[in-house]
């Protein structure tokens, strides 16, 4: 797309899109969090309102119970009930009903017959007289009950009427009732700031909400916990609270107070917040878009000139091309100007640096090689010269001649080894893969390393599950012997601990490959030298050519593996070799090359 082919367009679109995504995401998260917090607040408020209703119900019940006890204990009522005369009792009942302002007052004799009733029809009084509460009162027990009415429900407190102190006798019962109707619901609404409904037997009897909503509210009476109900114009959170005593709380058809909070009103109060957030998001997106365009233009215009010259350099290879620097440009960028200036400086010197670096690399390699060869060759030559000088002496005995010949032979072998190492590193390695038991090869390599000279032993930790692998056994043995000899030299002849070998050779089968590990607890390698250990001719010990590790690296990589080294001064060194099970797979090995002489172990 041409729209995205321009750097300025990509920067502008990316910046604008990033700004829109961040702003939109932030606004969305804020809206979600605000809405969730409003929901949690609504639930906390409705739970608090329900707790307040429970406290008011408990306080109201205790108050009614105390009032009923006070009336039942009054001597005038006891005397009237003792007469068993309805007219006498009725007059006393009227007096007390006016005092306590109850909705109902009912008195029975010891047989349960009605002696007086205030605030209830004869039928209602008969129903109340036959309630279990009256029977409990005649048995000497106080009780609380709720009965449905046409305009609500009545809460009855029934207490026995006693006479005598030492041996009390029950004369009858007193029931005092108070209505739970629309008026009480309105009072509770003012206290709890919630809508209140009273229901029983699956019907709403009184509520602060319109009667048209009673059928929907009735379905909430048998629920548990907070639930959501959609009424005619609003959505509410509803929480039912049983009004029956604790013993009857399991009765789902019993009296229930329903506390409701308007979810619609709660969320409507957030509308102004949502509107403000959306307006802020729109303004922020517009500002971010303008700013993105300005930033894209500021960055892209200077870079366009720079990238144009760089394309020409890449296409032509002419390192003398320079970037034209403009002054007085209002879109000029200090960083871009610095980049252009640096680029011009680099183009002036990069060609010269390349030539100098190439020359220095050749001279450095030649210098390292010359130093190593000069040092390694001079010592054998001096020994050979001394042996020849001894042979020229008159009256040389056969024993002296033999010693001189042995010295010359040993030093010639040493010179031949040095030449072989240099040639083996310089020439391409020719591999001949064949099946080999890797554990047997490791044991043979350890034995060859031990035969190279005195020193510590080598602990073997070989995986018995390793099967035959296909590799070049001779080349791999050379690499392992070099590494093991170096490891033995690194411990510097230290005494070997009983349970902690100084040099260890391990083999393991890992997923799809085999791993060989050579570890020592020697002096370690300094951090400055660790990055150069695989460089040819780099050595930190006397008598070394610096080709042992490079040759081992070339062998391992030629076999399709990897070699890594980790070390720290005083903590020892660990070299890990990972090889494929079949080194010949997918590699164009030479079929019948003439092998060069093998490189011996690097001392």
N, C-alpha and C positions, 0 to 999 in steps of 0.2 A: 504494500500500500504506500502511495506517495505521501500520504499524511504522516506516516511513521518513518519515512526515510530520512527526514530531517532531524538532526540532533535537537534543534530548538523545539520542534514539535513534540518529540519524545519527552524532553525535560518538562515542557509545559503540561502535556497530558498526564505524565506521571505525577508531577507535583499537584496539579489540580485534582486528579483522581485520589491521590493520597489524602489531600486535605478534605475532600468530600467524604471519603470513607471514615477518616478519623472523626470529623465533626458529626457525620451521621451516626456513626457508632456510639460516640459519646452522648449525643442527644437521645438515642434509643435506650442506652443503658440507664441514663438519668430518668427517662420516662418510666422505664420498667421498674427501677428501684423506687421511685416515688409512688408508683401505683401499688407495688408490693407493700411498701411501708404504710400506705393508706389502708390497705386490706388488713394488715396486722393491727394497725391502730383501731380499726373498726371492730375487730374480734376482741381486742383487749377491752374496748369500751363496753361491748355487749356482755362480756364476762363480768366486768366490774358492776354493770347495772344489775345483772342477775344476782350477784353477791349482795348488792344493796337490797334487792327485793326480798332475798332470803332473810337478811337481818331484820328488815321491817316486819316480815311475817312472823318471825320468832318473837320480836318485841311485842307485836300486836297480840299474839296468842298468849304470852305471859301476862300482859295487862288484862286481857279478858278473863283469864283464869283467876287472877287476883281479885277482880271485881266480883266474879261469881262466888268466890269463897267468902268475900266480905258480906254479900247479900245473904248467902246461905247461913252464915253464922250470926246474922242479926236476930235478936230476941223476938222482935215483932213478927218476922216471917216464921220463925220456929213455932211461936204460939199459935199463929193462924193455921199453919199446916197441921198442928197437933189437934186442932178442932175438927179437921176434916170437913170444914164448911166451905164450899166453893165461893160463896159471896164474901165471906170474911177474907179468904185468901186473895180474891180478885182485887179488893180494895188495896191491900198491901202491895200486890204485884204492880198495880198501876203507879203507886207512889215510887217504887224502886225503878221502874222502867223510865219514868220521867227524869230520875236522878242520873242514871247511867247513859241515857240517850241510846239505848240499844234498839235494833230493828225488831227484835222478838224477845219475849220473856215467857217462859212456860214453867208451871209448877205441877208436880204430880204427888200423889200420896204414896204410901208404902206399897200399895198394890199396883202402882203404875197408872192409876186413873187420873185424869186431868182435873186439877183443882182450879187452875187459873191460866189464862193465856192472854198475851198482849202483843199485837202486831201480826197476828196470823189468823187465817180463817179456821173454822172448825175442822175442815178436811186436812189442812196443813198441820194443825195441832195434833190430830189423830195420827198422822203419818210420823210426826216427830216422836210422839209418845211410844210408838212401836219400834223405834230405832234401837239398835244395840247399845247406844250411848246411855239411854234411860235405864236399861237393864243393868249396865255396868254401874251406874250411879246407885241403884238399889242394892247392888252388891258391895257398895262402899268404895268404888273406884271412880276417879275423875277421868274424863275422856274428852276428846276433841273430834268433831266430825264436820263434814261439809256436805250440804244437800243442794241439788240443782233447783233453781227457780226460773220463772219465765224471763226475768230481767237480770239474771246473774246467778250467783250461788250464795247460800247463807252459811256462815261459819258458826257452829254451835259449840259452846263450852258447857258441859254438864257436870255438876258436882252433887254429892249427896247432902241432904239436910239432916244433921245429927241433933240429938238431944241428950243431955247428960254428959258427964266428964269421966267418971270412974268407969261406968259401964255404958258407953254411948249406944244409943238406939237410933236407927235410921227411920226418920219419919216420912221421907219422900225424896224427890230430886228437884233441882233447879237447873233450867237450861236457859242460857243467855245467848242470843244470836245477833250477828252483825253481817250485813250484806257486803259481798264482793261484786259490785256492779260498775256501771259506766262511770259513776262519780268517783269511786275509789280508784278506778283505772286512770282517770284524769289526774287525780292527786299524785299517783305514782309516776305518771309521765312527767309532771313538773319536777319531781325529785330526781328521777333517773335520766331524764332527757331522752327517753325511749318510748316507743309505742308499747302498750300493754294490752294483753287479751287474756280473759279467763275462760277456760273450757273444761268440759267434763263429759265423759261417755261419748267421745268423738264429736262433740258439738261446741261451738263457741257461744258462750252465754252473755258475755259482756266484753267490750273492747273500746279502745280509743280510735279505732279505724272504722270506716264505713261498713254498714251491715252487708253490702254487696261483696266484701272481701272475706266474709265469714267462712264460706265453703273452702277457699284456698288455705285459710289459716287452720281450719279443722284438721287438714291432712298433716300439719306439723305437730299435732298434739302427741302423737305416738312415736316421734323421732327421738333420737338421742344425739346430743352434741349440737354444734352449730350447723345449720343448713340454710340453703338459699331458696327464697320463694319469690315468684313474680306475681305481684298484685296488679290491679287495674292500671295504675300509672307509674308505679315505682317498683324497684327490686329491693328486697329486704334480706338481711341476715337474721335468722330466727333461732332462739335458744329456749327450749322448754324447761321449766323448773317445776317439779311436783310440789303440790300443796298439802298432800296427805301426810300424816305422821310417818316417821321412819319405818315403822312396821308395815305400812301399806304402800311404801314407795315403789314396790315392784308391780303394783297394779297399774297397768298402762292405760286403763280406762278411767282412772281416778281423776281428781281435780288437778288441773295444771295451770300455771301462770306462764304465758308466752311472752318473752321479751323480744322486741324487734327493733333493729336499727336500719335506717335507710342507706343501702349501698349506693343508690343512685345519687342521693344528696351528697354523700361523702366524696364520690368520684367527681361530681359536678364542681365541687370546690377546687379540684385540681385543674379544671379547664383553663383557668387563667395562667397557671404555671406551664401547662402544655403549650398554650398559645405563645407565651413569652419565649419558651425554648425553641419553638419552630421559627419564630421571627429572628431570634439570635442565630440559629443555624443558617437561615437564608442569608443574613448579612455576612456571617463569617465565611460562607462559601463564596459569595461574591468577592469579598476582600481577598480570600485565598486564591481565587482564580486570577484576579488582577495581579497580585503579587507573584504568582507562579509564572505568568506571562513575562513580567518584568525580569524575574530571575533567569528564566530561560533565555531571554534575549541578551541579557548581560553576559551570561556564560557562553552561549552558543556563538555569538558574533565574533569575539576574539578567537575562540577555538576553531572557528571555520577557517580562518587564515592559517592557523598553525597546522591543522590537519591537511589543508590543501598542499602546503609545502612538504609535509611528511609523506603524502601520497606520491608526490613527484620524486622524492628521494628514494622511496621504495620501488618505484617503477623504473627509474633511470640508474639508480645506484650512485648518483652524483652527490657526494657528501659535502659539496661546496655550496649547495643551495641555502639561502637564508630567508628568514621571515621578515617581511617589510613591517616595521614598527610605525604606527600612526600616532600622532600627537594631537591632542585637542578633541578627541572623539568622546562624546558624552557617555557612550556605552563602554568606554575604556575600563578594563579591569586590571587591578594591580597584580593579581596572581597570574592572569593570562600574560601580562607584559613580562613578568618575571620568567614565566615558562618560555616565552618566545626568546627572550634574551639568553636564557640558559641553553635553549636549543641551538641558537646561532653560535654560542661559544663551543658547544659540543661538536657541531659540524666543522668548526675550525681545527679541532684537535683530535677528533676520533680516528681519522685516517692515520695520523702520526702515531697515536697511541697504539693502534692495531699493529703497525709495523714494528714499533718498539717492543710491544708485548710479545709478538711472535719471535722477534730476535732474542729477547730476554729468556723466553721459554726454552729456546734451543740452546742458548748459552748455559742456562741453569741446569738443564738435563745433562748437557755435555760436561759441565763442571762437576756435578754430582758423580756422574759415571767416571770421570777422570780421577776424582779424588778417591773413590772407592777402589777403582782398578789399580791406581798408583799405590794405594796403601796395601791392598790385598796382594798385589803382584810383587811389591818390593820385599816383603817379608820372606816369601818362599825363595826369591832370587838370592837374598842375603844368606839364607841357610844353604842353598845349593852352592853358592860361591865359597862359603866356609868349608863345606864338605870337599869341594874340589881342591881347596888349598891344603886340606889335610892329606888328600891323596898324593899331592906333589911332594910331600915331605919325604926325605930319604928314610930308608929302613922302616917303611910302613908295614905294619903287621897285618896278617889276614883278618884279625878281629877288627882293627880300625877301618880296614877297607870295607868290611861288611856293614859296620855302623854307618859309614859315609854313604854307601849305596842305599841303605834303608832310608836315610834322611832324604837323599835325592829323590827316591821313588815316592816317598810320602808327600814331598813338596810338589812334585810333578802332578800327583793325583789332586792335590789341593788346587793347583793352577788350572787343571782340567775341569774341576768342579766349578770354579769361578767362571770359566769360559762357557761351560754348559748352562749355568744359571742365566747369564746374559743372553745367550742364544735362545734358550727356552722361553725367556720373557719376550724377546724381540720378534721371534718367528710365530706365525699362527699355530695354535695347538691343534694337532690332528688326534681325534678321539676314535677309539675302537670299543664300543659298548658291548658288554656281554653279561650274562646272568652271574650274580655273585651273592654269597651270603654276607650281608652287611656286618653282622656281629663278628664273624670270622675275620673279615677285613679290618675291623676295629681292633681286634686282639693282635693281629699281625702288625698293624701300625704302631700299637703301644709297645710291642716287643722291639720293633726297629728303633723307636725313639729311645727306649731304655738302653739299647746297644750303642747309642751315639756317644755315651760318656757317663761318668759317675753323676749321681744326683738322687733326687727323691723318686719314689715309686709313682705309679699311675694307677689310680683306683678305677675299675671298670664297673659301670652300671648300665648293663645292656638289656634291652627289652626282649624277653624270650619269645614274644609274639611276633617279632619281625620276620617276615618271609623274605624270599629271594627278591632282589631288586636288579634292574638292568641298568648298568652304568659302566664307566671305564675304570676298572678296579686299580690298575697301575697308577693312573693319573690321580684318582681320589686318594690312594695310599700316599703319594707324594705330598698332597696337600695336608693330610692328617698328620704325617710325620713332622712336617714343618711346624704345624701348630703345636703339637705336643712337645717338640724340642724347645720351642720358644717358651711354652708354659713352664717347663722344667727349669729353664734358665731364669725365668722371672722370679721363682721362689728363692733363688740365690743360695741353694744348699741348706735351707733351713731344716731343722729337725721336724719330722712329720708327726703330728699329733695322733693319738690313739684312735679317736673317733671322728676326726676331721681331716681327711686326706688333702694334701696341698695341691695335687693335680687330679682332676677327674675327667673321665671320658664317658659320656652317656649316649645312648641311642634310644629313640622313641618313635613309635608309629603315631602320626597325627592324621587328621582328615585329609586323605588324598595324597599325603606326602610322608617322607621320613625326615627325622630331625636328628642331627648329631651335635652334641654340645661339648666343647672343650673349656674347662674352667680351672683357674688356678687361684690360690690365695697369696699371690706374690705382692710385689711392690706396686703394681697397678701402672696405669698410663696417665700422664698429666693431661688435663683438658685441652691444652694448646697443641699437644701432639696427637690426640685421638683422631682428629679430622684428617691427619696426614699418613696414618699407618698403612694405608693401601696405596700410597703414592710410591712409584718406583724410585729406588736409590735412597729412600728416606729410612734412616736407622738411628737409634739412640744408644746403641751399644757397640763396643769395640769389636772389631773383627767381623762385622756384618756387612753384607752388600746391600741390604734394604730391598731385596727382591723376594724374600720368602713369602710375606703376606700378599704382595701383588700377584705372584705366581699362583698362590692358593686361591685368590679371588678369581683370577682368569679361569682356573680349572673348574671351580664351582659354578660360575656363571656359564661356562661352556657346556656344562652338564645340565643346564636348565634350572639351576638352583639359585639360592641367594645366601649371602654370608653377611652377618652383622656382628658388631663388636661393641661391648659396653664395659667400661672400666672406670675406676676411681683410685686415686693415689692411696695406697695403704689398704685397699679393700679387695684387690685382686682384679682379674680380668675374666670375662666370659665371652666366648665366641660361639655363635649359633649358626649352623649350616642346615638349610632346608633344601631337600632334593626330591625330585619326582620319583615315583616307583619305577617308571620306565623312562630313562633319559634318552633313549633312541627314538621315542615316538615323536614324529613330526619334525625331526632334525635331519638335514642332508649330510650325514656323516660320509667322510671319504672312505672308500672301500679298501684300498690297499696302499696307504701312504708309507713312506719311509720314516720311521719314528726318529726324532732327534734323541740324543742322549738325555737321560732323565736328570732332572735337577735334584741334587741332594738336599737334605734338610738345612734350613737356614739357622745358623748358629747365632 
